[in-house]
Amino acid sequence: MALCALFYSWVCNWGVAVSELQNMTKAQLIKEVEAITLLLDEAQTLS
């Protein structure tokens, strides 16, 4: 359930995220992807 809510909020923020991604450097982008991956792993562990 928590994972669904997390995913839903992530999708809702997708438009903002895309515009932010376009302004990021490759290094920043890699850090963001790692952070999202960690969040998803944590959410799956909790649910």
Residue pairs with C-beta under 8 A, 6 or more apart in sequence:
1 47
2 43
2 46
2 47
3 40
3 43
3 44
3 47
6 39
6 40
6 43
10 17
10 36
21 29
21 32
24 32
